[in-house]
Amino acid sequence: MNGFDITGWGMAVPERVVSSTELAQRFGVDENWIVSRCGIHERRAVGPGQTTASLAVEAGRRALDKAGLSGGDIAHLIVATATPNSRHRPRPRSSTTNWASPAARTTSTPSARASSTASSRPWH
């Protein structure tokens, strides 16, 4: 067979869920105001020591487990994320938002997905 097969997939997200209700209470706004502007009802927040990279490793392990393979069995591992590995805090848009507060920093939402690929013919 030419090419590759996707033999397993895995994903990982932080355990802590931050709801729009929690954010609304924290910032003194209505929950519907948040949801109507972004459509998001909940997001995930990283814990101490968690990064996009650590979540990617966890997702990769889950992909290998699902495929019944080990790292030595695969030719490639595809990782995709929409979140950078570092926490970037944007500048405040108004004087009412304090982006340096711990509450604002916890709304970072890294996630990672990985697919293990097994190839009958290694790519050269």
Secondary structure, DSSP 4 states (H G I P E B T S, - for coil): --S-EEEEEEEE--SEEEEHHHHHHHHT--HHHHHHHH--SEEEE--TT--HHHHHHHHHHHHHHHHT--GGG-SEEEEE-SS-SS--PPPPSSTT--TTSHHHHTT----EEEEEEE-SS---
